[in-house]
Amino acid sequence: MATPAQARVDLTAIRHNVALLKDQAGGAELMGAVKADAYGHGLVPCAATVLEAGVSRLGTAFVREALELRAGGVTAPILAWLITPDEPLDEALAQDIELSAADERLLDEIAAAVRRTGRTAKMHLEADTGMSRGGSPLAAWPGVLAKAMELRAEGVIEIVGLWSHFACADIPGHPSIEQQLEAFKSALKLAEQAGASGSHVIRHISNSAATMTLPDARYDLVRPGIAMYGLSPIPELGDFGLRPAMTLTAQVGLVKRVPEGSGVSYAHLYTTDRETTLGLVPLGYADGILRHATGRAEVLAGGRRRQIAGRVCMDQFMIDMGDDPLAAGDEVVLFGPGDGGEPTAQEWADTLGTITHEIVTRIGSRVPRVYEGRA
């Protein structure tokens, strides 16, 4: 059945991006972040592609995402790092999902699941080195390590990773970067003193931005996310040779001629200044097109860029074509790699005062993902 819009995902571009990241990683292992439906690009197809391209491990936020990967046939190691109360820990252990913990309460909860299932938990212990989000504060870190070592001695858990996360790696020169690296070194030293480290324990702190710009932060593994999908983690430094993977398109649903002075869409925020042709694009804020793209973001239609005319609605928005030809069924490109003159996701992000992560992850489930460049 034909659909009025689609997000085309170029798997060849993703393979190119992984190859570039491998070069940047300097021998460190790659854990591909595929959380949030692979940043909106489609969880299982993108996971399979990055694994084929040289990623050896996958990272998700939630256990349910990791379980979806297992259901999709993915057998590679997977870390789920955001473990909230009442997660399906028993199923996670049965499916060999690696888990992260940052406090003794969660370690106890995971230990209880191990005792129920008889499956040893593979654990990554997270230290808060200065982001003040996830992770154990360094003051509480010795207690977390002691609890982990106690459970390891029981055979309940295996410590496979020690990790943290940067707050400002995408802001070159930010003083917190060096502060966090020093804090991570301290956390690793405490882990070594507690007996929780060793050659078999993976140390990791680098996201996409750090992978590209901070060789000292590579350690044993890097965790690229947005860069795998071809979007720059530090736009002011350029695109790093990455190729955007997603192109968002829609078919024009209706074309009509209207007179000068016609108010367009809700609140009549746009009024035609001449007799003109309007085109209806069947995508709206229910599909992830931000409402404040109204009168700001551009699309490619009829060989030229057109600004969104009037309020973005739940399911649609309008464009003003002037006297240029347009027909129902013609393709409109919202964003893509820019090769054909269309806006890029980075341009949309800059225009709307956000980041590309939000632009691509918001594209909703009504928009099918169509995969190109399969191996």
Backbone torsions as a table, in degrees:
resi	resn	phi	psi	omega
1	MET	NA	132.4	180.0
2	ALA	-66.8	144.4	176.5
3	THR	-119.4	151.2	-175.2
4	PRO	-77.6	-9.3	-178.9
5	ALA	-152.4	159.5	175.7
6	GLN	-157.0	152.5	171.6
7	ALA	-107.6	107.5	178.8
8	ARG	-83.6	127.8	-177.1
9	VAL	-115.4	119.1	-176.9
10	ASP	-89.8	102.5	-178.3
11	LEU	-70.0	-26.4	174.9
12	THR	-62.2	-39.7	177.1
13	ALA	-63.3	-41.1	179.5
14	ILE	-63.7	-41.5	177.3
15	ARG	-62.5	-40.5	176.4
16	HIS	-60.0	-44.6	-177.5
17	ASN	-65.2	-39.6	178.1
18	VAL	-64.5	-41.1	178.1
19	ALA	-61.1	-41.2	178.6
20	LEU	-64.3	-42.2	179.8
21	LEU	-65.8	-36.9	176.2
22	LYS	-60.9	-41.1	177.1
23	ASP	-62.8	-40.8	-179.0
24	GLN	-70.4	-25.7	-173.9
25	ALA	-75.6	-13.1	174.9
26	GLY	59.0	36.7	178.5
27	GLY	97.2	-11.6	176.4
28	ALA	-69.9	149.7	176.9
29	GLU	-68.3	153.1	177.8
30	LEU	-109.7	127.1	167.5
31	MET	-107.1	113.2	-178.8
32	GLY	-82.1	122.7	177.8
33	ALA	-79.7	114.4	-178.5
34	VAL	-119.3	19.6	176.7
35	LYS	-60.6	167.4	177.4
36	ALA	53.4	48.8	178.7
37	ASP	57.0	45.6	-177.1
38	ALA	53.4	52.0	179.5
39	TYR	54.2	39.1	177.6
40	GLY	85.4	-0.9	-174.1
41	HIS	-94.2	-8.4	179.2
42	GLY	109.9	112.7	-167.0
43	LEU	-61.5	-62.5	-171.4
44	VAL	-70.2	-46.0	178.2
45	PRO	-59.9	-39.8	-179.4
46	CYS	-72.8	-37.4	176.8
47	ALA	-60.8	-45.5	179.3
48	ALA	-61.6	-39.0	-178.2
49	THR	-67.3	-45.9	-177.5
50	VAL	-68.7	-31.6	176.0
51	LEU	-66.9	-42.5	176.6
52	GLU	-61.3	-31.8	-174.5
53	ALA	-84.4	-7.3	175.9
54	GLY	125.7	-3.0	171.3
55	VAL	-70.8	136.8	-176.6
56	SER	-104.5	-18.4	-179.6
57	ARG	-138.9	159.6	178.0
58	LEU	-122.4	150.4	176.9
59	GLY	-125.3	134.7	175.1
60	THR	-126.7	161.4	173.5
61	ALA	-75.1	-53.3	-169.2
62	PHE	-111.3	154.9	177.5
63	VAL	-58.9	-40.2	-176.6
64	ARG	-61.6	-32.1	176.2
65	GLU	-67.5	-41.7	178.3
66	ALA	-64.0	-39.9	178.9
67	LEU	-66.6	-34.1	176.1
68	GLU	-64.5	-37.0	176.0
69	LEU	-63.8	-44.8	178.0
70	ARG	-60.9	-42.8	178.8
71	ALA	-63.2	-27.0	178.6
72	GLY	-85.7	5.7	174.9
73	GLY	94.9	7.5	-179.6
74	VAL	-79.6	125.0	-178.3
75	THR	-109.2	-7.2	-178.4
76	ALA	-65.2	160.6	175.4
77	PRO	-59.8	137.8	179.6
78	ILE	-131.1	132.0	173.6
79	LEU	-107.0	127.5	169.2
80	ALA	-105.9	121.2	-168.2
81	TRP	-110.5	-4.8	179.6
82	LEU	-115.8	90.0	-172.7
83	ILE	-102.3	108.7	-180.0
84	THR	-99.3	164.7	178.3
85	PRO	-55.6	144.4	176.2
86	ASP	69.7	21.5	169.6
87	GLU	-65.3	154.2	178.8
88	PRO	-75.4	69.9	-173.8
89	LEU	-66.6	-36.5	179.4
90	ASP	-60.0	-45.1	179.7
91	GLU	-67.3	-38.4	177.9
92	ALA	-59.0	-44.2	179.4
93	LEU	-66.2	-41.3	179.8
94	ALA	-62.4	-29.1	-178.8
95	GLN	-97.0	10.8	175.6
96	ASP	60.0	44.2	175.3
97	ILE	-89.5	128.3	175.1
98	GLU	-76.7	143.9	-174.0
99	LEU	-123.0	152.2	176.5
100	SER	-109.1	146.7	175.6
101	ALA	-142.7	150.1	-179.0
102	ALA	-134.3	3.4	176.4
103	ASP	-149.2	165.3	-175.5
104	GLU	-69.7	-32.6	178.9
105	ARG	-58.7	-47.1	-178.4
106	LEU	-68.3	-37.2	176.0
107	LEU	-59.4	-40.4	177.5
108	ASP	-65.5	-39.3	179.6
109	GLU	-65.2	-42.5	178.2
110	ILE	-66.5	-39.0	177.9
111	ALA	-60.9	-38.4	178.3
112	ALA	-64.0	-38.8	177.7
113	ALA	-66.3	-37.1	177.3
114	VAL	-61.7	-44.0	-178.5
115	ARG	-66.5	-31.5	177.3
116	ARG	-71.8	-36.6	-171.4
117	THR	-100.6	-22.1	-174.8
118	GLY	74.5	15.0	-179.3
119	ARG	-109.0	118.2	179.4
120	THR	-62.4	137.4	-179.4
121	ALA	-88.5	130.2	172.7
122	LYS	-90.3	118.2	-168.0
123	MET	-116.5	139.2	165.5
124	HIS	-109.8	125.1	179.9
125	LEU	-96.9	127.7	-174.6
126	GLU	-105.4	127.7	175.1
127	ALA	-101.7	137.9	173.1
128	ASP	-86.4	107.3	-176.2
129	THR	-99.1	8.3	176.7
130	GLY	141.1	3.0	176.7
131	MET	-86.7	-22.9	-179.6
132	SER	56.9	41.7	175.6
133	ARG	-123.0	-108.4	174.0
134	GLY	-76.4	172.2	175.7
135	GLY	98.8	158.1	178.2
136	SER	-85.0	128.7	171.1
137	PRO	-55.9	146.8	-175.6
138	LEU	-61.1	-28.1	177.8
139	ALA	-65.4	-30.5	179.8
140	ALA	-95.6	-8.0	-174.5
141	TRP	-58.8	-43.2	178.6
142	PRO	-58.8	-36.9	177.8
143	GLY	-66.3	-39.3	176.8
144	VAL	-63.8	-43.9	179.2
145	LEU	-62.6	-42.8	-179.4
146	ALA	-62.8	-44.0	178.4
147	LYS	-63.2	-41.6	179.9
148	ALA	-63.9	-41.9	179.7
149	MET	-66.5	-35.8	176.2
150	GLU	-62.0	-44.7	-179.4
151	LEU	-71.2	-34.1	176.3
152	ARG	-64.5	-40.1	178.8
153	ALA	-62.3	-30.0	176.8
154	GLU	-77.5	-13.0	-174.8
155	GLY	82.3	14.8	-177.4
156	VAL	-81.2	-39.6	180.0
157	ILE	-128.7	159.1	169.1
158	GLU	-120.0	127.3	178.7
159	ILE	-86.0	112.7	-177.2
160	VAL	-111.9	-11.2	-178.1
161	GLY	-154.3	150.0	171.5
162	LEU	-129.1	128.8	-169.6
163	TRP	-152.3	168.5	175.1
164	SER	-155.4	-176.3	-176.0
165	HIS	-143.0	137.2	179.6
166	PHE	-77.6	144.7	173.9
167	ALA	-90.3	-34.0	-168.6
168	CYS	-135.2	29.4	178.9
169	ALA	-64.0	-20.3	178.4
170	ASP	-86.3	7.0	176.7
171	ILE	-120.7	88.7	-174.2
172	PRO	-53.4	132.7	178.4
173	GLY	84.0	-0.5	-179.7
174	HIS	-62.0	133.3	-175.3
175	PRO	-61.2	-24.1	-178.8
176	SER	-67.3	-22.0	-177.2
177	ILE	-62.7	-52.3	178.8
178	GLU	-65.9	-36.1	177.9
179	GLN	-61.8	-42.6	179.4
180	GLN	-68.8	-38.1	177.4
181	LEU	-62.5	-40.6	177.2
182	GLU	-65.8	-40.2	178.3
183	ALA	-64.9	-37.5	178.6
184	PHE	-66.0	-40.3	175.7
185	LYS	-58.8	-41.0	178.3
186	SER	-64.4	-42.2	179.1
187	ALA	-63.6	-40.6	178.6
188	LEU	-66.7	-36.8	178.5
189	LYS	-64.1	-43.1	177.4
190	LEU	-64.0	-38.3	177.9
191	ALA	-64.6	-39.5	177.7
192	GLU	-63.2	-43.6	179.9
193	GLN	-64.5	-31.3	179.2
194	ALA	-82.2	-8.1	-178.2
195	GLY	84.2	17.4	-175.0
196	ALA	-98.3	5.8	179.8
197	SER	-119.0	-175.4	-178.9
198	GLY	149.3	177.3	-175.1
199	SER	-64.6	-22.1	-178.6
200	HIS	-88.8	-4.7	-176.7
201	VAL	-101.2	123.5	-175.6
202	ILE	-84.4	127.8	176.6
203	ARG	-102.9	130.3	-178.1
204	HIS	-153.1	138.9	179.1
205	ILE	-143.3	-16.2	-169.5
206	SER	-85.3	128.5	168.7
207	ASN	-93.0	-165.8	-178.5
208	SER	-59.0	-46.9	-176.5
209	ALA	-62.3	-43.8	179.8
210	ALA	-68.0	-36.6	177.5
211	THR	-58.3	-39.2	-177.3
212	MET	-76.9	-28.8	-166.6
213	THR	-128.8	-8.9	-173.4
214	LEU	-126.7	82.0	-179.6
215	PRO	-57.1	-32.9	-178.5
216	ASP	-69.6	-12.6	-177.3
217	ALA	-100.0	5.9	-175.3
218	ARG	-68.8	-42.6	-175.4
219	TYR	50.5	-133.0	-174.4
220	ASP	-92.5	-19.1	-171.5
221	LEU	-155.4	145.1	172.6
222	VAL	-120.0	155.4	-173.5
223	ARG	-122.3	70.8	179.5
224	PRO	-68.4	142.4	175.2
225	GLY	-125.7	-86.2	-173.1
226	ILE	-56.6	-33.2	-177.8
227	ALA	-66.5	-29.5	178.6
228	MET	-62.3	-27.0	-177.3
229	TYR	-95.1	8.1	170.7
230	GLY	88.6	14.4	-178.3
231	LEU	-110.6	133.2	-171.7
232	SER	-67.5	132.4	175.8
233	PRO	-77.5	-16.3	177.9
234	ILE	-137.6	82.1	-171.5
235	PRO	-56.9	-32.8	-177.6
236	GLU	-67.9	-14.7	175.9
237	LEU	-97.4	5.9	178.0
238	GLY	99.5	-167.2	-174.6
239	ASP	-97.8	-2.7	178.0
240	PHE	59.5	14.9	-176.8
241	GLY	83.5	7.9	178.8
242	LEU	-74.2	152.4	179.4
243	ARG	-117.5	117.5	178.2
244	PRO	-57.9	135.9	-175.0
245	ALA	-93.8	-25.7	-172.8
246	MET	-101.4	134.2	169.6
247	THR	-123.1	121.2	-177.9
248	LEU	-101.5	121.8	-176.9
249	THR	-130.9	162.6	173.8
250	ALA	-148.8	154.0	175.0
251	GLN	-94.8	132.3	178.1
252	VAL	-57.9	131.3	-177.3
253	GLY	-93.8	-27.0	-176.0
254	LEU	-158.0	140.7	175.3
255	VAL	-128.2	134.9	179.2
256	LYS	-151.3	153.1	177.9
257	ARG	-95.1	132.6	-179.9
258	VAL	-131.0	154.1	-177.9
259	PRO	-79.8	166.0	172.1
260	GLU	-55.4	141.5	177.8
261	GLY	86.1	10.5	178.8
262	SER	-79.6	124.6	173.5
263	GLY	-76.3	138.0	-173.1
264	VAL	-117.6	125.4	174.6
265	SER	66.4	-177.8	-175.2
266	TYR	-55.6	140.2	175.3
267	ALA	68.0	1.1	178.7
268	HIS	49.4	47.1	178.3
269	LEU	-71.1	-16.3	176.9
270	TYR	-126.9	133.5	177.4
271	THR	-128.7	132.7	-177.7
272	THR	-67.6	140.4	-179.2
273	ASP	-101.1	9.3	179.5
274	ARG	-168.1	169.6	169.0
275	GLU	-63.2	135.3	-171.2
276	THR	-156.0	168.8	176.5
277	THR	-104.0	128.3	176.4
278	LEU	-107.2	143.4	174.7
279	GLY	-121.3	138.3	179.5
280	LEU	-97.7	123.5	179.3
281	VAL	-105.9	117.9	-172.0
282	PRO	-82.4	58.8	171.2
283	LEU	-138.3	143.0	-179.6
284	GLY	-148.8	-164.8	-175.4
285	TYR	-68.8	-19.6	172.9
286	ALA	-69.0	-17.0	179.0
287	ASP	-102.5	1.9	178.1
288	GLY	101.2	5.8	175.8
289	ILE	-83.0	107.4	-171.9
290	LEU	-56.5	137.9	-178.0
291	ARG	-62.0	-32.5	-179.7
292	HIS	-81.6	12.2	165.0
293	ALA	-74.6	-9.2	178.4
294	THR	-49.8	121.6	175.8
295	GLY	66.5	13.0	-175.4
296	ARG	-127.5	-56.3	-176.1
297	ALA	-72.3	153.6	179.2
298	GLU	-114.5	156.0	173.3
299	VAL	-130.9	166.1	175.3
300	LEU	-102.3	121.0	179.8
301	ALA	-146.4	133.0	179.2
302	GLY	60.7	32.4	176.5
303	GLY	81.8	1.4	179.8
304	ARG	-137.4	158.6	174.4
305	ARG	-78.4	141.0	179.2
306	ARG	-132.2	136.8	176.0
307	GLN	-79.9	144.9	174.6
308	ILE	-59.1	128.0	-175.5
309	ALA	-103.2	108.4	179.0
310	GLY	87.9	-179.6	-173.1
311	ARG	-63.2	133.0	168.0
312	VAL	-69.3	126.6	-179.0
313	CYS	-99.5	-178.7	-178.2
314	MET	-60.8	-38.9	-172.1
315	ASP	-123.3	1.0	-170.5
316	GLN	-164.6	160.8	167.2
317	PHE	-146.9	169.2	-175.2
318	MET	-115.2	152.3	171.0
319	ILE	-128.2	149.3	179.9
320	ASP	-102.3	117.1	-176.9
321	MET	-94.5	-6.4	-173.8
322	GLY	63.2	-128.3	178.5
323	ASP	-102.4	7.9	179.3
324	ASP	-73.2	147.8	-177.9
325	PRO	-72.7	145.7	175.2
326	LEU	-156.8	143.2	179.7
327	ALA	-133.8	151.7	173.8
328	ALA	-56.3	134.5	-177.3
329	GLY	97.1	-16.2	176.6
330	ASP	-64.1	149.4	-178.4
331	GLU	-86.7	136.3	171.3
332	VAL	-114.9	133.3	178.5
333	VAL	-107.0	119.0	179.2
334	LEU	-79.0	-49.7	173.9
335	PHE	-157.0	158.6	179.9
336	GLY	-168.6	-158.6	-179.0
337	PRO	-71.2	-12.1	178.8
338	GLY	92.4	-0.8	-175.7
339	ASP	-64.5	-29.2	-178.3
340	GLY	-102.6	15.6	-179.3
341	GLY	90.9	-2.1	179.2
342	GLU	-73.8	156.0	173.4
343	PRO	-61.0	158.1	174.1
344	THR	-102.7	164.0	174.3
345	ALA	-59.6	-33.7	177.8
346	GLN	-64.8	-39.1	177.1
347	GLU	-64.6	-42.6	176.4
348	TRP	-59.6	-44.5	-179.6
349	ALA	-62.2	-45.1	180.0
350	ASP	-62.9	-42.7	-179.0
351	THR	-63.5	-36.9	-173.5
352	LEU	-98.3	4.4	175.5
353	GLY	69.2	37.8	-179.8
354	THR	-137.7	-160.9	179.5
355	ILE	-119.5	159.9	-177.2
356	THR	-62.0	-29.8	177.7
357	HIS	-51.4	-44.8	-178.0
358	GLU	-70.3	-37.6	-178.4
359	ILE	-60.4	-48.1	-173.9
360	VAL	-83.2	-33.5	-178.1
361	THR	-74.5	-18.5	-179.7
362	ARG	-80.6	-13.9	-178.0
363	ILE	-62.8	120.4	-166.0
364	GLY	-81.8	177.5	-174.1
365	SER	-73.4	-15.8	176.6
366	ARG	-71.4	-16.0	-179.3
367	VAL	-96.4	109.8	-178.9
368	PRO	-68.4	145.2	172.6
369	ARG	-91.3	128.1	180.0
370	VAL	-116.2	123.6	-171.0
371	TYR	-99.8	131.1	178.9
372	GLU	-119.8	151.0	177.1
373	GLY	76.8	33.3	177.4
374	ARG	-65.5	144.5	-178.7
375	ALA	-67.3	NA	NA
